[in-house]
Amino acid sequence: MSQNRWLANLAGSGDVALGAVLNDKSQSLFVEQRLQSTFRLSSERIYDNTSIHNKAMTTFDRTFAIADTLGNITLVIAVFGIFFATIAGEITRQKHTSLLRCLGVSGKELVLIGGLQLLVFGLISAAIAMPLGIALAQLIVDIVIKQSFGWSLQLQIVPWQYLGTCLWSLAALVVAGALPVLKLIRNSPIHSLRDAL
């Protein structure tokens, strides 16, 4: 655009922004210096879209790294919650387990029964929780993020992360279920029943 056309069309119209598309990115420094000298602009008033894009992407990467870290912290807290809640539940069932031990059920069978019960409970919970979690994530991506920020994102499901979460949760269930039973079978059956009552 010539200087005369620039002044004829845009003079006195307030803040004006001018964009230049360069075919050769190596000349951006030359163009920036030329704009500064021609229009007497300070370097703060000239922006390079590539540097703005790089800064924005760095900020997004940091944001998503923080979100990933928060997700891992949430997973650890959830595993500990499952672990301690299961231990508390198994301690309340100690009277029944002690009674089974007095009736002749061996310690190995008690550990196997308790472990299988908790494993089935964990698998049923995972079968319910995973589809609900995916549906909630899809809802957040399609409605909340789109309406709040105007972003269109595609939900990506990472199967090995779901598998890892399930394995950690099931391991916490089985270990927490086995610990009270292992403590119980170390004692004699009648002593365990007396302590449970």
MIDOSE-1310 file (N, C-alpha, C; in nm, 2 decimals, decimal comma, always signed):
residues 197
msqn	+0,09/-0,12/+0,00/+0,00/+0,00/+0,00/+0,09/+0,12/+0,00; +0,06/+0,21/-0,09/+0,15/+0,33/-0,10/+0,11/+0,43/+0,02; +0,21/+0,52/+0,05/+0,19/+0,62/+0,15/+0,07/+0,71/+0,13; +0,05/+0,75/+0,00/-0,06/+0,84/-0,03/-0,20/+0,76/+0,00
rwla	-0,21/+0,64/-0,05/-0,33/+0,56/-0,03/-0,35/+0,54/+0,12; -0,24/+0,51/+0,19/-0,25/+0,49/+0,34/-0,31/+0,61/+0,41; -0,26/+0,73/+0,37/-0,30/+0,85/+0,44/-0,45/+0,89/+0,39; -0,48/+0,86/+0,27/-0,61/+0,90/+0,22/-0,72/+0,81/+0,28
nlag	-0,69/+0,68/+0,30/-0,79/+0,59/+0,35/-0,79/+0,58/+0,51; -0,68/+0,60/+0,57/-0,67/+0,56/+0,71/-0,63/+0,68/+0,80; -0,60/+0,79/+0,75/-0,55/+0,90/+0,83/-0,66/+0,95/+0,93; -0,63/+0,97/+1,05/-0,72/+1,02/+1,15/-0,83/+0,92/+1,19
sgdv	-0,81/+0,79/+1,17/-0,91/+0,70/+1,20/-0,88/+0,62/+1,33; -0,80/+0,68/+1,42/-0,77/+0,61/+1,55/-0,65/+0,52/+1,53; -0,65/+0,42/+1,62/-0,54/+0,32/+1,62/-0,55/+0,23/+1,50; -0,45/+0,22/+1,43/-0,44/+0,15/+1,30/-0,33/+0,04/+1,32
alga	-0,37/-0,08/+1,28/-0,27/-0,19/+1,29/-0,24/-0,23/+1,14; -0,12/-0,26/+1,12/-0,07/-0,30/+0,98/-0,01/-0,43/+1,00; -0,05/-0,52/+0,91/+0,01/-0,66/+0,91/+0,09/-0,68/+0,78; +0,20/-0,74/+0,79/+0,28/-0,77/+0,68/+0,31/-0,92/+0,68
vlnd	+0,29/-0,98/+0,56/+0,31/-1,13/+0,55/+0,44/-1,14/+0,47; +0,54/-1,21/+0,53/+0,67/-1,22/+0,46/+0,68/-1,36/+0,41; +0,73/-1,37/+0,28/+0,75/-1,50/+0,22/+0,88/-1,56/+0,28; +0,98/-1,47/+0,31/+1,11/-1,51/+0,35/+1,12/-1,46/+0,50
ksqs	+1,12/-1,56/+0,59/+1,12/-1,53/+0,73/+1,25/-1,47/+0,78; +1,36/-1,49/+0,70/+1,49/-1,44/+0,74/+1,50/-1,29/+0,73; +1,40/-1,23/+0,66/+1,40/-1,08/+0,64/+1,32/-1,01/+0,74; +1,27/-1,08/+0,84/+1,18/-1,01/+0,94/+1,25/-0,91/+1,02
lfve	+1,38/-0,93/+1,05/+1,46/-0,83/+1,12/+1,47/-0,70/+1,04; +1,50/-0,72/+0,91/+1,52/-0,61/+0,82/+1,39/-0,53/+0,81; +1,27/-0,60/+0,79/+1,14/-0,53/+0,78/+1,11/-0,46/+0,91; +1,14/-0,52/+1,02/+1,12/-0,45/+1,15/+1,20/-0,32/+1,17
qrlq	+1,32/-0,33/+1,13/+1,41/-0,21/+1,14/+1,36/-0,10/+1,04; +1,31/-0,15/+0,92/+1,27/-0,05/+0,82/+1,14/+0,02/+0,87; +1,05/-0,06/+0,93/+0,92/+0,00/+0,99/+0,95/+0,10/+1,10; +1,05/+0,06/+1,18/+1,09/+0,16/+1,29/+1,14/+0,29/+1,24
stfr	+1,23/+0,28/+1,13/+1,29/+0,40/+1,08/+1,18/+0,48/+1,00; +1,10/+0,42/+0,92/+1,01/+0,49/+0,83/+0,89/+0,55/+0,91; +0,84/+0,48/+1,01/+0,72/+0,53/+1,08/+0,75/+0,58/+1,22; +0,88/+0,58/+1,25/+0,93/+0,62/+1,38/+0,86/+0,55/+1,50
lsse	+0,85/+0,42/+1,49/+0,79/+0,33/+1,59/+0,89/+0,27/+1,68; +0,85/+0,26/+1,81/+0,94/+0,19/+1,90/+0,93/+0,04/+1,88; +1,03/-0,03/+1,93/+1,03/-0,18/+1,91/+0,92/-0,25/+1,98; +0,86/-0,18/+2,08/+0,75/-0,24/+2,16/+0,62/-0,24/+2,08
riyd	+0,61/-0,15/+1,97/+0,49/-0,14/+1,89/+0,49/-0,23/+1,77; +0,60/-0,31/+1,75/+0,61/-0,40/+1,64/+0,61/-0,54/+1,69; +0,52/-0,62/+1,65/+0,50/-0,76/+1,70/+0,53/-0,86/+1,59; +0,60/-0,96/+1,62/+0,62/-1,07/+1,53/+0,53/-1,19/+1,57
ntsi	+0,44/-1,23/+1,48/+0,34/-1,33/+1,51/+0,40/-1,46/+1,55; +0,52/-1,49/+1,49/+0,59/-1,62/+1,53/+0,63/-1,62/+1,67; +0,68/-1,51/+1,72/+0,72/-1,50/+1,86/+0,60/-1,50/+1,96; +0,49/-1,44/+1,92/+0,37/-1,44/+2,00/+0,31/-1,58/+2,00
hnka	+0,31/-1,65/+1,89/+0,26/-1,79/+1,88/+0,35/-1,88/+1,97; +0,48/-1,86/+1,96/+0,57/-1,94/+2,04/+0,55/-1,92/+2,19; +0,53/-1,79/+2,23/+0,50/-1,77/+2,37/+0,37/-1,82/+2,42; +0,27/-1,81/+2,33/+0,14/-1,87/+2,36/+0,15/-2,02/+2,38
mttf	+0,22/-2,09/+2,29/+0,23/-2,23/+2,30/+0,31/-2,27/+2,42; +0,41/-2,20/+2,46/+0,49/-2,23/+2,58/+0,39/-2,21/+2,70; +0,31/-2,11/+2,70/+0,21/-2,09/+2,81/+0,12/-2,21/+2,82; +0,06/-2,25/+2,70/-0,03/-2,36/+2,70/+0,04/-2,49/+2,75
drtf	+0,16/-2,51/+2,70/+0,24/-2,63/+2,74/+0,25/-2,64/+2,90; +0,29/-2,52/+2,95/+0,30/-2,51/+3,10/+0,17/-2,54/+3,17; +0,06/-2,48/+3,11/-0,07/-2,50/+3,17/-0,11/-2,65/+3,17; -0,09/-2,72/+3,06/-0,13/-2,86/+3,05/-0,03/-2,95/+3,13
aiad	+0,10/-2,90/+3,15/+0,19/-2,98/+3,23/+0,14/-2,97/+3,38; +0,09/-2,85/+3,42/+0,04/-2,84/+3,56/-0,09/-2,92/+3,57; -0,17/-2,92/+3,47/-0,29/-3,01/+3,48/-0,26/-3,15/+3,49; -0,16/-3,20/+3,41/-0,11/-3,34/+3,42/-0,06/-3,37/+3,56
tlgn	+0,02/-3,28/+3,62/+0,07/-3,30/+3,75/-0,04/-3,31/+3,85; -0,14/-3,22/+3,84/-0,26/-3,23/+3,93/-0,33/-3,36/+3,91; -0,34/-3,41/+3,79/-0,41/-3,54/+3,77/-0,34/-3,65/+3,84; -0,20/-3,65/+3,83/-0,12/-3,75/+3,90/-0,14/-3,74/+4,05
itlv	-0,14/-3,62/+4,10/-0,16/-3,60/+4,25/-0,30/-3,66/+4,29; -0,40/-3,63/+4,21/-0,54/-3,68/+4,23/-0,54/-3,83/+4,23; -0,47/-3,89/+4,14/-0,46/-4,04/+4,13/-0,40/-4,10/+4,26; -0,29/-4,04/+4,31/-0,23/-4,08/+4,43/-0,32/-4,07/+4,55
iavf	-0,39/-3,96/+4,56/-0,48/-3,94/+4,67/-0,60/-4,04/+4,66; -0,65/-4,07/+4,54/-0,76/-4,16/+4,52/-0,71/-4,30/+4,56; -0,59/-4,34/+4,52/-0,54/-4,47/+4,56/-0,53/-4,49/+4,71; -0,47/-4,38/+4,78/-0,46/-4,39/+4,92/-0,60/-4,39/+4,99
giff	-0,70/-4,32/+4,93/-0,84/-4,32/+4,98/-0,90/-4,46/+4,97; -0,88/-4,52/+4,85/-0,93/-4,66/+4,83/-0,86/-4,75/+4,93; -0,73/-4,74/+4,95/-0,66/-4,83/+5,04/-0,71/-4,82/+5,18; -0,72/-4,70/+5,24/-0,76/-4,68/+5,38/-0,91/-4,71/+5,40
atia	-0,99/-4,68/+5,30/-1,14/-4,71/+5,31/-1,16/-4,86/+5,31; -1,08/-4,93/+5,23/-1,09/-5,08/+5,22/-1,04/-5,14/+5,35; -0,93/-5,09/+5,41/-0,88/-5,14/+5,53/-0,99/-5,12/+5,64; -1,05/-5,01/+5,65/-1,15/-4,98/+5,75/-1,27/-5,08/+5,73
geit	-1,31/-5,10/+5,60/-1,42/-5,20/+5,58/-1,38/-5,34/+5,62; -1,26/-5,38/+5,59/-1,22/-5,51/+5,63/-1,20/-5,53/+5,78; -1,16/-5,43/+5,85/-1,16/-5,44/+5,99/-1,30/-5,45/+6,05; -1,40/-5,39/+6,00/-1,53/-5,40/+6,05/-1,59/-5,54/+6,02
rqkh	-1,53/-5,61/+5,92/-1,58/-5,75/+5,88/-1,49/-5,85/+5,96; -1,41/-5,81/+6,05/-1,32/-5,91/+6,11/-1,40/-6,01/+6,19; -1,51/-5,97/+6,25/-1,59/-6,07/+6,33/-1,63/-6,18/+6,24; -1,68/-6,15/+6,12/-1,73/-6,26/+6,03/-1,61/-6,34/+5,98
tsll	-1,50/-6,28/+5,95/-1,38/-6,36/+5,91/-1,33/-6,45/+6,02; -1,33/-6,40/+6,14/-1,29/-6,48/+6,25/-1,38/-6,60/+6,27; -1,51/-6,58/+6,26/-1,61/-6,69/+6,27/-1,58/-6,79/+6,16; -1,56/-6,75/+6,04/-1,53/-6,84/+5,93/-1,40/-6,92/+5,96
rclg	-1,31/-6,86/+6,02/-1,18/-6,93/+6,06/-1,21/-7,03/+6,17; -1,29/-7,00/+6,26/-1,33/-7,09/+6,37/-1,41/-7,21/+6,31; -1,48/-7,19/+6,20/-1,56/-7,30/+6,14/-1,48/-7,39/+6,05; -1,35/-7,36/+6,04/-1,26/-7,45/+5,96/-1,21/-7,40/+5,83
vsgk	-1,24/-7,28/+5,79/-1,19/-7,22/+5,66/-1,05/-7,19/+5,69; -0,96/-7,23/+5,60/-0,82/-7,21/+5,62/-0,78/-7,06/+5,59; -0,66/-7,02/+5,63/-0,62/-6,88/+5,61/-0,60/-6,85/+5,47; -0,55/-6,95/+5,39/-0,53/-6,92/+5,24/-0,66/-6,90/+5,18
elvl	-0,76/-6,98/+5,22/-0,89/-6,97/+5,16/-0,96/-6,83/+5,20; -0,94/-6,79/+5,32/-0,99/-6,66/+5,36/-0,92/-6,54/+5,28; -0,79/-6,55/+5,26/-0,72/-6,45/+5,18/-0,77/-6,45/+5,04; -0,79/-6,57/+4,98/-0,84/-6,58/+4,85/-0,98/-6,53/+4,83
iggl	-1,07/-6,57/+4,93/-1,21/-6,52/+4,92/-1,22/-6,37/+4,93; -1,14/-6,31/+5,03/-1,15/-6,17/+5,05/-1,09/-6,10/+4,93; -0,97/-6,15/+4,87/-0,91/-6,09/+4,76/-1,00/-6,09/+4,63; -1,07/-6,21/+4,61/-1,15/-6,22/+4,50/-1,28/-6,13/+4,51
qllv	-1,33/-6,12/+4,63/-1,45/-6,03/+4,65/-1,41/-5,89/+4,61; -1,30/-5,84/+4,67/-1,25/-5,70/+4,64/-1,21/-5,68/+4,49; -1,16/-5,78/+4,43/-1,12/-5,77/+4,29/-1,25/-5,76/+4,20; -1,35/-5,84/+4,23/-1,47/-5,83/+4,16/-1,54/-5,69/+4,18
fgli	-1,54/-5,65/+4,31/-1,59/-5,52/+4,34/-1,52/-5,41/+4,26; -1,38/-5,42/+4,26/-1,30/-5,32/+4,18/-1,33/-5,32/+4,03; -1,34/-5,44/+3,98/-1,37/-5,45/+3,83/-1,51/-5,39/+3,80; -1,61/-5,42/+3,88/-1,74/-5,36/+3,86/-1,74/-5,21/+3,87
saai	-1,66/-5,16/+3,97/-1,65/-5,02/+3,99/-1,58/-4,95/+3,87; -1,48/-5,02/+3,82/-1,40/-4,97/+3,70/-1,49/-4,97/+3,58; -1,57/-5,07/+3,56/-1,66/-5,08/+3,45/-1,77/-4,98/+3,45; -1,81/-4,93/+3,57/-1,90/-4,82/+3,58/-1,83/-4,69/+3,57
ampl	-1,72/-4,67/+3,63/-1,65/-4,54/+3,64/-1,59/-4,49/+3,51; -1,53/-4,59/+3,44/-1,46/-4,54/+3,31/-1,55/-4,48/+3,21; -1,66/-4,55/+3,17/-1,75/-4,48/+3,07/-1,81/-4,35/+3,13; -1,84/-4,35/+3,26/-1,89/-4,22/+3,31/-1,78/-4,11/+3,31
gial	-1,66/-4,15/+3,33/-1,55/-4,05/+3,33/-1,53/-4,00/+3,18; -1,54/-4,09/+3,09/-1,52/-4,05/+2,95/-1,63/-3,96/+2,91; -1,76/-3,99/+2,95/-1,87/-3,91/+2,91/-1,86/-3,77/+2,98; -1,81/-3,76/+3,10/-1,79/-3,63/+3,17/-1,68/-3,55/+3,10
aqli	-1,57/-3,62/+3,06/-1,47/-3,55/+2,98/-1,52/-3,50/+2,85; -1,60/-3,58/+2,78/-1,65/-3,53/+2,65/-1,75/-3,41/+2,67; -1,82/-3,41/+2,78/-1,91/-3,30/+2,81/-1,83/-3,17/+2,84; -1,72/-3,19/+2,92/-1,64/-3,07/+2,95/-1,57/-3,02/+2,82
vdiv	-1,52/-3,11/+2,73/-1,46/-3,06/+2,61/-1,56/-3,00/+2,51; -1,68/-3,06/+2,50/-1,77/-3,01/+2,40/-1,86/-2,89/+2,44; -1,88/-2,88/+2,57/-1,97/-2,77/+2,62/-1,89/-2,67/+2,70; -1,83/-2,71/+2,81/-1,77/-2,62/+2,90/-1,66/-2,54/+2,84
ikqs	-1,56/-2,61/+2,78/-1,44/-2,54/+2,72/-1,48/-2,46/+2,60; -1,57/-2,52/+2,52/-1,62/-2,45/+2,40/-1,69/-2,32/+2,43; -1,78/-2,33/+2,53/-1,86/-2,21/+2,56/-1,78/-2,11/+2,65; -1,69/-2,16/+2,73/-1,61/-2,07/+2,82/-1,50/-2,00/+2,74
fgws	-1,43/-2,07/+2,66/-1,31/-2,02/+2,60/-1,32/-2,01/+2,45; -1,42/-2,07/+2,39/-1,44/-2,07/+2,24/-1,34/-2,16/+2,17; -1,28/-2,26/+2,24/-1,19/-2,35/+2,18/-1,26/-2,48/+2,14; -1,22/-2,53/+2,03/-1,26/-2,66/+1,99/-1,15/-2,76/+2,00
lqlq	-1,17/-2,85/+2,09/-1,07/-2,96/+2,12/-1,12/-3,09/+2,09; -1,04/-3,18/+2,06/-1,08/-3,32/+2,03/-1,03/-3,40/+2,15; -1,13/-3,48/+2,21/-1,10/-3,56/+2,32/-1,01/-3,68/+2,28; -0,90/-3,70/+2,34/-0,81/-3,81/+2,31/-0,81/-3,91/+2,43
ivpw	-0,84/-4,03/+2,40/-0,84/-4,13/+2,51/-0,71/-4,21/+2,50; -0,64/-4,21/+2,61/-0,51/-4,28/+2,62/-0,53/-4,41/+2,70; -0,55/-4,53/+2,63/-0,59/-4,65/+2,70/-0,49/-4,69/+2,81; -0,36/-4,68/+2,79/-0,26/-4,73/+2,89/-0,27/-4,65/+3,02
qylg	-0,32/-4,52/+3,01/-0,33/-4,44/+3,13/-0,46/-4,49/+3,21; -0,56/-4,53/+3,14/-0,68/-4,59/+3,20/-0,64/-4,72/+3,26; -0,57/-4,80/+3,19/-0,52/-4,93/+3,24/-0,44/-4,92/+3,37; -0,34/-4,82/+3,36/-0,26/-4,79/+3,48/-0,34/-4,75/+3,60
tclw	-0,44/-4,67/+3,58/-0,52/-4,62/+3,69/-0,60/-4,74/+3,75; -0,65/-4,82/+3,66/-0,73/-4,94/+3,71/-0,64/-5,04/+3,79; -0,52/-5,06/+3,73/-0,42/-5,15/+3,80/-0,38/-5,10/+3,94; -0,36/-4,97/+3,95/-0,32/-4,91/+4,08/-0,44/-4,92/+4,18
slaa	-0,56/-4,90/+4,13/-0,68/-4,91/+4,22/-0,70/-5,05/+4,26; -0,69/-5,15/+4,17/-0,71/-5,29/+4,20/-0,60/-5,34/+4,30; -0,48/-5,29/+4,28/-0,37/-5,33/+4,37/-0,40/-5,28/+4,51; -0,44/-5,15/+4,52/-0,47/-5,10/+4,65/-0,58/-5,17/+4,72
lvva	-0,69/-5,21/+4,64/-0,80/-5,29/+4,70/-0,75/-5,42/+4,75; -0,67/-5,50/+4,67/-0,63/-5,63/+4,71/-0,54/-5,63/+4,83; -0,44/-5,54/+4,82/-0,35/-5,53/+4,94/-0,42/-5,49/+5,06; -0,51/-5,39/+5,05/-0,58/-5,34/+5,17/-0,67/-5,45/+5,22
galp	-0,73/-5,53/+5,14/-0,81/-5,64/+5,18/-0,74/-5,76/+5,24; -0,61/-5,78/+5,19/-0,53/-5,89/+5,24/-0,47/-5,86/+5,38; -0,43/-5,74/+5,40/-0,36/-5,71/+5,53/-0,43/-5,75/+5,66; -0,56/-5,71/+5,67/-0,63/-5,75/+5,80/-0,65/-5,90/+5,81
vlkl	-0,67/-5,96/+5,70/-0,69/-6,11/+5,70/-0,56/-6,18/+5,74; -0,44/-6,13/+5,68/-0,31/-6,19/+5,71/-0,28/-6,17/+5,86; -0,32/-6,05/+5,92/-0,30/-6,03/+6,06/-0,39/-6,13/+6,14; -0,51/-6,15/+6,09/-0,60/-6,24/+6,16/-0,56/-6,38/+6,16
irns	-0,50/-6,43/+6,05/-0,47/-6,57/+6,05/-0,34/-6,61/+6,12; -0,26/-6,51/+6,16/-0,14/-6,53/+6,24/-0,18/-6,58/+6,38; -0,29/-6,54/+6,43/-0,33/-6,58/+6,56/-0,41/-6,71/+6,55; -0,44/-6,77/+6,66/-0,52/-6,89/+6,67/-0,67/-6,85/+6,64
pihs	-0,75/-6,94/+6,58/-0,89/-6,90/+6,54/-0,97/-6,85/+6,66; -0,96/-6,92/+6,78/-1,04/-6,88/+6,89/-0,99/-6,74/+6,95; -0,86/-6,72/+6,94/-0,81/-6,59/+6,99/-0,85/-6,48/+6,90; -0,85/-6,50/+6,77/-0,89/-6,40/+6,67/-1,04/-6,37/+6,69
lrda	-1,12/-6,47/+6,71/-1,27/-6,45/+6,73/-1,29/-6,37/+6,86; -1,22/-6,40/+6,97/-1,23/-6,33/+7,09/-1,19/-6,18/+7,07; -1,09/-6,15/+7,00/-1,04/-6,01/+6,98/-1,14/-5,94/+6,89; -1,21/-6,01/+6,79/-1,30/-5,95/+6,70/-1,43/-5,91/+6,77
l	-1,47/-5,99/+6,87/-1,59/-5,96/+6,95/-1,57/-5,85/+7,05
